[in-house]
Amino acid sequence: MNKPRLLLPALCSAAALALAPARLGAAAAEPAAKPPDLSDYKTVATAITTEIKKANTNAAPQNTGYLGVNAHADRSGKVIILDVGPDTPAAKAGIQPGDQVVKLGATMIKSVDDMRDYLQAKPPGEPLLVNVKRKNKSIELVATLGATSRPMKMGAQRPIIGITMGTGGDEEGIPISRVSSNSPAEKAGLRSGDVILKVNGISLSGASSLTDNLADKNPGDTVTLVYRRDNMEQSVKVELAADTEGNDPRSIFDPTRTTWKKDLYRMAVILVEYPDVKHNEKITTKAWADSFFSTGTYNKTNATGQPTYGSLNDYYLELSCGKLRVEGKVFDWIEVSKKRADYGQTATQTAKTQFLVEAMDALVKREGADALKEFDGAMFIYAGSRFSTANRGSLYWPHRASVSFKGKSWPYFICPEGEGSPGGGIGGGLGGARFGGGSGSSTNREIARTMQNISVFCHEFGHMLGLPDLYARPENPGSEGLGNWCAMSNQTGAGRPQHMGAWCKERLGWLKPAVIDPTVKQKLILSPIQGTTNECYKVLVRPDASEYLLIENRRKIGFDKALPGEGLLIWRIVGSRVILEESHGVEGPSGPRVFPTSVPFPSKANDAYTPFTTPSSRSQLGGGLPVHITNIRQLPDGRVTFHIGYEYQ
């Protein structure tokens, strides 16, 4: 594959970055005024930074320290222990009812609130020096903090045995109705008709009990199964495999999930049509290649006349500041054997695999056995407009998954060729016109009249790099999503997808934020994030970064030109859950979408973000460090200033 000369978007060039403040200021010109005094402000390069403290790996995740006492303030304000819970860290340390708590660690305790806040900021498992006064005698005790709860943990990725479980049969045990080929179950010698009785010595009585007993396991773990065959009990060890078909809901927010870190992604684009639905001949393979792989030239119109603002390669060059380029090849159209609707009737993995493998088989038969050898992943474009009954999980719903072909697991995503014409539902309005050749003709409702723009392609390719969906998911009522502020949520359309949020860029290694302690007083300044790899602050809500904030300054530049608003975006990350803190203060699912110009800070609603504002900076896990971000101001040149650690009353 020829390696084209890399032309970085102008946004990432050194000259453009040097001129960025002036260019931004021209768009927001104001009457001449005395420039603000920024002499005591620090940038990401000069800010006082800190290090993330390593979490106690033996502690329950996302938990707060627990001592196990009930305390109150007496009339003089002294913090007195009323009760000590049995078998708690306090009891084991020798703390007694009637003790006055003087200090925890090096911190003087002047109120019950002081005590609670101190404990909630500490992780379970941490040794704690407790200074108490007992009968006018000062005593130092050492307690090892416990956890408020001990939640059970699931494995990082769903492990599978490779069986389909039947129903009925024995009152105890789970009958096997089918064993998948080349699965751990097949390799272990299990057969259809066997009844699994135990997993690791635990008796089973239903399908859910098998799922529960595998929930805390990971691929590669070995389990011992006891099963019955022909009225004889037998035992076998089975090494669990990973679910590689993209069906594991846990993988959506798996913090251990691998992301693409190489500087080049090679993608095969496979075009697929049908006997009854042909492609639009106006959209040539070169047009698709320009849409995906060109550099700096895809900025006029596409093959069907719609405006373009850059290729998929341009988009990722801009987001990564040149750290990732996308190359590949668009293969000419392959025709599969069945009508389009025949492949889209069910959402089963078997139905998806049949279509994908048939197309790949036809491709290597035409192009040669090594046609796909040099590629990292594949994209399938199916002829016509979006399938009218494409439900979530079906073949024709745009998605990323994996398919096994010729002994290799292929990451892929799939999207339609384009959009239908106005007035005819998904398609229509072309009077039964037929595109392409062959024996079938495309109906009005199926034709792709306009070429698909890159917006959805860029989102789906983000999954190829290892990023999750960040939109509000219908299977999770009440989930907020991130609206139009991150391309892994809802993309701005018309072929100009917005940037991903700071969390995505950091995950992919394209952004290195300055890590700061919110209790250290600083006056900070932040330039626009576009075109940079470091203009971002990571504010530790908890010292071990189990909860933190990412602060970025987003402006209407480049692919972010269609952003709803400009200013400081504050992202809260709790574990691996990403939450947008909207300046307007409207919480819940509507938050990212309403009053869009007032989502960034500052706004009419807020020029501060503290424990006492709405939204509040208080830790969602309890305790944590106090975060006071105040005096947020936009400068005429597009930069934003703010104070952190200053508690204004």
C-alpha positions in Angstrom: 0.0 0.0 0.0 1.5 3.4 -1.0 2.1 5.7 1.9 1.0 9.2 1.0 2.8 12.3 2.2 1.3 13.4 5.5 -0.3 16.9 5.3 -1.5 18.0 8.7 -4.6 20.1 8.8 -3.9 23.8 9.1 -5.4 23.7 12.6 -2.5 21.6 13.9 0.4 23.5 12.2 2.8 25.5 14.4 2.1 28.7 12.6 -1.7 28.3 13.0 -1.3 27.6 16.7 0.9 30.7 17.2 -1.8 32.8 15.5 -4.8 31.0 17.1 -5.5 33.7 19.7 -5.5 36.5 17.1 -7.6 34.5 14.7 -10.1 33.7 17.4 -10.2 37.3 18.6 -11.1 38.6 15.1 -14.3 36.6 15.3 -15.2 38.0 18.6 -14.0 41.6 18.1 -15.0 44.0 20.9 -14.4 47.7 21.5 -10.8 48.4 22.6 -10.4 47.8 26.3 -7.5 47.6 28.8 -6.1 44.0 28.5 -6.7 42.0 31.7 -3.7 41.5 33.9 -2.7 37.9 33.6 0.7 38.1 35.2 -0.3 35.8 38.1 -2.1 33.2 35.9 -0.6 29.9 35.1 -0.9 27.9 31.9 -1.0 24.1 31.5 2.8 24.3 31.1 3.4 26.3 34.3 0.5 25.1 36.5 1.3 23.4 39.8 0.7 19.7 39.1 0.3 16.6 41.2 0.4 12.9 40.8 -2.4 10.3 41.0 -2.1 8.2 44.2 -2.1 4.5 43.5 -5.3 3.0 44.7 -5.4 0.1 47.2 -6.1 -2.8 44.8 -7.5 -4.9 47.7 -10.2 -2.3 48.5 -13.7 -2.4 47.1 -13.8 -0.2 44.0 -15.2 3.3 44.2 -15.7 3.1 48.0 -15.1 5.4 50.9 -13.3 4.8 54.2 -15.3 3.3 57.0 -14.4 3.5 60.7 -17.6 2.2 62.3 -18.5 4.8 64.9 -21.5 6.9 65.8 -20.4 10.4 67.1 -22.0 13.6 68.1 -20.9 17.1 69.3 -21.5 17.8 73.0 -22.5 21.2 74.3 -19.0 22.5 74.2 -18.5 21.3 70.6 -16.3 18.4 71.3 -16.7 15.3 69.1 -17.7 12.4 71.3 -18.1 8.7 70.4 -21.5 7.5 71.3 -21.3 3.9 69.9 -18.7 1.6 68.3 -20.0 -1.0 65.9 -19.1 -4.6 66.6 -16.2 -6.0 64.6 -15.5 -2.7 62.9 -12.1 -1.0 62.4 -12.9 1.3 65.3 -13.6 -1.7 67.6 -10.5 -3.5 66.5 -8.4 -0.4 67.1 -9.7 0.0 70.7 -11.9 3.1 70.3 -14.5 3.2 73.0 -17.8 5.0 73.6 -17.1 8.3 75.5 -13.8 8.9 73.7 -13.3 12.4 72.4 -11.9 12.5 68.9 -9.1 15.1 68.8 -7.3 14.3 65.5 -7.5 12.0 62.6 -4.1 11.7 61.0 -2.7 15.3 61.2 -6.1 16.9 60.9 -7.8 18.5 64.0 -11.4 17.4 64.3 -13.6 20.3 65.4 -17.0 18.9 64.3 -18.8 15.8 63.2 -18.8 17.2 59.7 -15.0 17.4 59.8 -14.8 13.8 60.8 -17.2 12.6 58.1 -15.5 14.6 55.4 -12.1 13.3 56.4 -13.1 9.7 56.4 -15.0 9.9 53.1 -11.9 11.3 51.4 -9.9 8.2 52.5 -9.9 4.9 50.6 -10.6 1.6 52.4 -7.5 -0.3 53.6 -5.6 2.8 54.6 -4.0 2.9 58.1 -5.3 5.8 60.1 -3.8 7.4 63.2 -6.6 8.3 65.6 -5.9 10.6 68.5 -8.5 10.4 71.3 -8.9 11.8 74.8 -10.1 9.3 77.3 -10.6 10.4 80.9 -8.4 13.4 80.3 -5.6 11.2 79.0 -4.4 11.5 75.4 -4.3 8.1 73.5 -3.0 7.3 70.0 -4.7 4.4 68.3 -4.2 3.0 64.8 -7.2 1.8 62.8 -7.2 0.2 59.3 -10.2 1.7 57.5 -12.8 -0.7 56.1 -15.2 -0.2 53.3 -18.8 1.0 53.5 -19.8 -1.9 51.3 -18.1 -4.8 49.5 -19.7 -5.0 46.1 -19.2 -8.1 44.0 -17.2 -7.6 40.9 -17.9 -8.9 37.4 -15.1 -10.0 35.1 -13.8 -7.3 32.7 -15.1 -9.1 29.6 -17.9 -11.7 29.4 -16.5 -15.2 29.3 -18.3 -17.9 27.4 -18.3 -21.7 27.3 -20.0 -21.9 23.9 -23.3 -23.6 24.6 -26.9 -22.9 24.1 -28.9 -23.8 27.1 -32.1 -25.8 26.8 -35.2 -25.6 29.0 -37.0 -28.1 31.0 -35.5 -31.5 31.8 -34.1 -32.2 35.3 -35.2 -30.2 38.3 -31.5 -29.6 38.9 -29.0 -29.1 36.2 -29.0 -27.3 32.9 -29.5 -29.3 29.6 -27.3 -28.3 26.7 -29.3 -27.9 23.4 -26.4 -26.9 21.2 -22.6 -26.7 21.3 -20.9 -24.0 19.2 -18.2 -25.2 16.8 -14.6 -24.6 17.9 -15.8 -23.4 21.4 -14.4 -24.3 24.8 -17.4 -26.7 25.3 -16.6 -28.5 22.0 -12.9 -28.8 22.8 -13.8 -30.2 26.3 -16.0 -32.9 24.7 -19.4 -31.6 25.8 -22.4 -32.6 23.6 -25.9 -31.6 22.9 -28.1 -33.5 25.5 -25.6 -33.3 28.3 -26.9 -31.8 31.5 -24.5 -29.5 33.5 -24.9 -30.2 37.2 -22.2 -28.2 38.9 -19.7 -25.4 38.2 -16.7 -25.5 40.5 -18.6 -27.6 43.0 -21.7 -25.3 43.1 -25.0 -27.0 42.0 -27.0 -25.4 39.2 -30.7 -25.2 39.0 -31.4 -22.9 36.1 -29.8 -20.9 33.2 -29.4 -17.9 35.5 -27.4 -19.9 38.0 -24.8 -20.7 35.3 -24.6 -17.1 34.3 -24.2 -16.0 37.9 -21.4 -18.5 38.5 -19.5 -17.2 35.5 -20.1 -13.5 36.2 -16.9 -12.9 38.1 -14.7 -14.9 35.7 -12.6 -13.7 32.9 -11.6 -15.2 29.5 -8.7 -17.7 30.2 -10.0 -18.8 33.6 -10.6 -22.5 34.0 -13.7 -23.9 35.6 -14.6 -27.5 36.5 -17.9 -28.7 35.2 -19.8 -31.8 36.4 -22.3 -33.0 33.9 -24.6 -36.0 33.3 -24.5 -38.1 30.1 -26.4 -41.4 29.8 -27.2 -41.3 33.5 -23.5 -41.2 34.4 -21.9 -38.2 36.0 -18.6 -37.0 34.6 -16.2 -34.1 35.3 -14.2 -31.9 32.9 -12.1 -28.8 33.1 -13.0 -26.0 30.6 -10.9 -22.9 29.8 -13.3 -20.0 29.2 -13.1 -17.9 26.0 -14.0 -14.3 25.3 -17.1 -13.1 23.7 -15.6 -11.7 20.4 -18.8 -10.9 18.6 -19.4 -7.5 20.3 -22.4 -8.7 22.3 -21.1 -8.0 25.7 -22.7 -5.0 27.4 -19.9 -4.8 29.9 -17.4 -4.0 27.3 -19.1 -0.7 26.6 -17.5 0.9 29.7 -14.7 -1.6 30.3 -11.8 0.6 31.6 -9.3 -2.2 30.6 -10.5 -2.2 27.0 -7.6 -1.8 24.6 -7.5 1.3 22.5 -5.7 1.8 19.2 -2.3 3.4 19.9 -0.5 3.0 16.5 -0.1 6.0 14.1 -1.7 4.3 11.1 -4.9 2.3 10.7 -5.3 0.4 7.4 -9.0 -0.1 6.5 -10.6 -2.3 3.8 -13.8 -0.8 2.5 -16.1 -3.5 1.1 -19.0 -2.4 -1.0 -22.0 -4.8 -1.1 -25.1 -4.8 -3.4 -27.9 -7.2 -4.0 -29.8 -8.8 -6.8 -32.7 -6.5 -6.1 -30.9 -3.3 -4.8 -28.1 -1.8 -6.7 -25.7 1.0 -5.9 -26.0 4.5 -7.2 -23.6 4.6 -10.2 -22.9 8.3 -9.6 -21.0 7.2 -6.4 -17.8 5.7 -7.7 -15.2 3.8 -5.8 -12.9 6.8 -6.2 -15.6 9.0 -4.6 -15.6 6.6 -1.6 -11.8 6.6 -1.5 -11.8 10.4 -1.4 -14.4 10.4 1.4 -12.3 8.1 3.5 -8.6 8.5 2.8 -7.9 11.8 1.0 -5.9 14.5 2.7 -6.9 18.2 2.5 -8.8 18.0 -0.7 -12.3 16.7 0.2 -13.7 20.1 0.9 -16.1 21.0 -1.9 -18.9 18.6 -2.8 -19.4 14.9 -2.9 -20.5 12.7 -5.8 -24.1 13.6 -5.3 -23.6 17.3 -4.8 -23.7 17.7 -1.0 -21.1 20.0 0.7 -18.0 18.3 2.2 -15.7 19.6 4.9 -13.0 17.0 4.9 -12.5 13.2 4.7 -12.5 10.7 7.6 -8.7 10.8 7.4 -8.8 14.6 7.7 -11.1 14.3 10.7 -8.8 12.0 12.6 -5.7 13.9 11.6 -7.3 17.1 13.1 -8.5 15.4 16.3 -5.1 13.6 16.9 -2.9 16.5 15.8 -1.3 14.1 13.3 -0.9 11.2 15.6 -3.3 9.0 13.6 -3.8 8.7 9.9 -6.2 6.4 8.1 -5.3 4.7 4.9 -6.9 1.9 2.9 -8.5 0.6 -0.2 -12.1 0.7 -1.5 -12.9 -2.6 -3.3 -15.4 -2.5 -6.1 -19.0 -3.7 -5.6 -19.6 -7.3 -4.6 -23.0 -8.8 -5.2 -24.4 -11.3 -2.6 -26.8 -14.0 -3.4 -30.0 -13.0 -1.6 -32.3 -10.0 -1.7 -31.5 -7.2 0.7 -34.4 -7.8 3.0 -33.5 -11.5 3.4 -30.4 -10.7 5.4 -32.1 -8.1 7.7 -35.0 -10.1 9.1 -33.3 -11.1 12.4 -30.8 -9.7 14.8 -29.0 -13.0 15.4 -25.3 -13.2 15.1 -25.7 -16.1 12.6 -27.7 -13.9 10.2 -25.0 -11.1 10.5 -22.2 -13.6 9.9 -23.8 -15.1 6.9 -23.9 -11.8 5.1 -20.4 -10.6 6.1 -18.7 -13.9 5.4 -20.4 -14.3 2.0 -19.3 -10.9 1.0 -15.7 -11.5 2.1 -15.6 -14.9 0.4 -16.7 -13.3 -2.8 -14.1 -10.6 -2.5 -11.1 -12.9 -2.0 -12.4 -15.2 -4.8 -12.4 -12.2 -7.1 -9.3 -10.3 -5.8 -7.1 -13.2 -4.6 -6.5 -15.0 -1.3 -4.2 -12.2 0.0 -6.6 -9.3 -0.8 -7.3 -8.5 2.8 -3.9 -9.5 4.2 -2.6 -5.9 4.9 -5.6 -4.5 6.6 -6.4 -3.9 10.3 -10.2 -3.9 10.0 -13.0 -3.7 7.5 -15.9 -1.4 6.7 -19.0 -2.7 4.9 -21.2 -0.3 2.9 -24.4 -1.9 1.8 -26.2 -0.6 -1.3 -29.2 1.7 -0.9 -30.6 3.9 1.8 -30.8 2.9 5.4 -32.9 -0.3 5.8 -36.4 0.7 6.8 -36.8 -1.8 9.6 -33.2 -1.8 10.9 -33.6 -2.3 14.6 -30.8 -1.9 17.2 -28.8 -5.1 17.1 -29.7 -6.1 13.5 -27.3 -6.4 10.6 -28.3 -3.1 9.0 -28.2 -1.0 12.2 -24.9 0.9 11.9 -22.7 -0.9 14.4 -19.2 -2.1 15.2 -18.5 -5.8 16.0 -16.2 -8.6 15.0 -16.6 -11.5 12.5 -14.5 -14.6 12.1 -13.1 -15.1 8.6 -10.4 -17.6 7.5 -9.2 -18.1 11.0 -8.9 -14.4 11.9 -11.2 -12.2 14.0 -12.0 -9.1 11.9 -13.2 -5.9 13.6 -15.7 -4.2 11.3 -18.4 -1.6 11.1 -21.3 -1.3 8.6 -23.3 1.6 7.3 -25.7 2.3 4.3 -24.6 3.8 1.0 -26.6 6.9 1.6 -29.9 8.5 2.2 -33.2 8.2 0.2 -34.9 11.1 -1.6 -37.4 13.5 0.0 -41.0 12.6 0.1 -40.7 8.9 0.0 -40.0 7.9 3.6 -36.4 6.7 3.7 -36.2 6.8 -0.1 -38.6 7.7 -2.9 -39.4 10.5 -5.3 -37.4 9.0 -8.2 -40.3 7.4 -10.0 -38.9 3.9 -9.7 -35.6 4.8 -11.2 -33.1 2.0 -11.3 -29.4 2.4 -10.4 -26.7 0.0 -11.6 -27.1 -3.1 -13.7 -28.1 -6.7 -12.9 -31.4 -8.5 -12.9 -33.2 -6.7 -10.2 -34.3 -3.1 -9.8 -34.2 -1.0 -6.6 -37.5 0.3 -5.3 -38.0 4.0 -4.5 -37.8 3.4 -0.8 -34.4 1.7 -1.1 -32.4 3.8 -3.5 -29.5 5.9 -2.1 -30.1 9.3 -3.8 -27.5 11.1 -1.7 -24.1 9.8 -0.7 -23.6 9.0 3.0 -21.6 11.8 4.6 -18.7 11.1 7.0 -20.5 11.9 10.3 -21.7 8.4 11.1 -18.6 6.9 9.6 -16.4 8.9 12.0 -18.5 7.8 15.0 -18.4 4.1 14.0 -14.7 4.3 13.3 -14.2 5.6 16.9 -15.5 2.1 18.0 -12.8 0.5 15.8 -10.3 2.5 17.9 -11.8 1.1 21.1 -14.1 3.9 22.2 -17.6 3.2 23.5 -21.0 4.7 22.7 -21.5 7.8 24.9 -25.1 8.6 23.8 -28.2 8.1 26.0 -29.0 4.4 25.6 -32.6 3.5 25.3 -32.0 0.3 27.3 -30.8 2.5 30.2 -33.8 4.8 30.9 -32.7 8.1 32.4 -29.2 8.0 31.0 -28.0 11.4 29.8 -25.5 10.9 27.1 -23.4 13.8 26.0 -25.6 15.4 23.3 -23.7 17.2 20.5 -20.6 17.8 22.6 -18.8 14.6 21.7 -18.8 12.6 18.5 -19.1 9.3 20.4 -22.5 10.6 21.5 -24.7 12.4 18.9 -22.8 13.6 15.9 -23.5 17.0 14.3 -24.6 16.0 10.8 -24.1 17.1 7.2 -20.6 15.7 7.1 -19.0 17.9 9.7 -18.8 15.8 12.9 -17.7 17.6 16.0 -14.6 16.7 18.0 -14.7 14.0 20.6 -14.6 15.0 24.2 -11.4 15.2 26.2 -11.9 11.8 27.8 -11.9 10.1 24.4 -8.8 12.0 23.3 -7.0 11.1 26.5 -8.0 7.4 26.2 -6.5 7.3 22.7 -3.3 8.9 23.8 -3.9 12.2 21.8 -4.2 14.4 24.9 -2.0 14.7 28.0 -3.8 16.9 30.6 -2.1 18.7 33.4 -3.1 16.9 36.6 -3.9 19.3 39.5 -5.0 19.1 43.1 -8.1 21.2 43.6 -7.1 22.2 47.1 -3.9 24.0 45.8 -4.9 27.6 45.0 -4.1 28.6 41.5 -5.2 31.1 38.9 -5.3 29.3 35.6 -5.7 30.1 31.9 -6.7 27.7 29.2 -6.4 28.0 25.4 -8.7 26.2 23.0 -8.1 22.5 22.9 -8.3 22.3 19.1 -4.9 21.9 17.5 -3.2 21.0 20.8 -2.3 17.8 22.7 -2.0 19.3 26.2 -4.6 22.2 26.7 -6.6 20.4 29.3 -6.7 20.1 33.1 -7.4 16.9 35.0 -8.8 17.9 38.4 -8.6 15.1 41.0 -11.9 14.8 42.9 -10.4 11.8 44.6 -6.6 11.4 44.9 -6.6 7.9 43.3 -8.5 9.3 40.2 -11.5 7.0 40.7 -13.3 10.3 40.2 -11.9 13.3 38.4 -12.8 16.2 36.1 -11.5 17.0 32.7 -11.7 20.7 31.7 -11.3 21.8 28.1 -11.9 25.0 26.2 -14.0 24.3 23.0 -14.3 26.9 20.3 -16.1 26.8 16.9 -13.0 25.9 14.9 -12.4 23.3 12.2 -14.6 20.2 12.6 -16.0 21.9 15.7 -17.4 24.8 13.6 -21.0 23.7 14.2 -20.8 23.4 18.0 -23.9 24.7 19.7 -21.8 27.0 22.0 -18.3 27.9 23.1 -16.4 28.0 26.4 -15.3 25.7 29.2 -16.6 22.2 29.1 -16.4 20.3 32.4 -16.5 16.5 32.1 -16.9 14.4 35.3 -15.5 10.9 35.0 -16.6 8.4 37.7 -14.7 5.2 37.2 -15.2 5.0 33.4 -18.5 6.7 33.2 -18.4 10.1 31.4 -20.8 12.9 32.5 -21.1 16.4 31.1 -21.6 19.1 33.7 -23.9 21.7 32.0 -23.4 25.3 33.1 -27.1 26.0 32.7 -27.9 23.8 35.7 -30.6 21.6 34.1 -29.9 18.1 35.2 -31.0 14.7 33.8 -31.4 13.4 30.2 -32.4 16.8 28.9 -29.2 18.5 30.2 -26.9 18.2 27.2 -29.6 19.2 24.7 -31.4 22.2 26.2 -30.1 25.8 26.3 -27.2 24.6 24.2 -25.3 27.9 24.1 -25.3 27.8 27.9 -23.8 24.3 28.3 -20.2 25.6 28.4 -19.0 27.8 31.3 -19.4 30.7 31.9 -23.1 31.3 31.2 -25.9 33.5 32.5 -26.6 30.7 35.0 -23.1 30.1 36.3 -19.6 31.5 36.2 -18.5 29.1 39.0 -18.5 25.4 39.7 -18.4 24.6 43.4 -20.0 22.2 46.0 -22.7 24.8 46.4 -23.6 25.6 42.7 -26.0 23.8 40.4 -24.5 21.7 39.0 -22.4 20.8 42.1 -18.8 19.7 42.1 -19.4 17.4 45.1 -18.1 13.9 44.7 -20.7 11.4 43.4 -18.8 8.7 45.4 -19.0 10.7 48.7 -16.3 12.5 50.4 -13.4 13.4 48.0 -11.6 16.7 47.7 -13.4 20.0 47.7 -13.5 21.5 44.2 -14.0 25.2 43.9 -13.7 26.5 40.3 -14.6 30.2 40.4 -14.4 33.5 38.4 -14.6 31.7 35.0 -14.1 34.4 32.3 -13.8 34.3 28.5 -11.1 36.5 27.1 -11.6 38.3 23.7 -8.9 36.1 22.1 -10.9 32.9 22.9 -8.9 31.8 26.0 -10.7 31.2 29.3 -9.4 32.0 32.8 -10.6 30.7 36.2 -9.5 30.3 39.8 -9.3 26.9 41.5 -9.0 26.3 45.2 -10.4 29.7 46.1 -13.5 29.4 48.2 -15.5 32.6 47.8 -18.4 33.3 50.2 
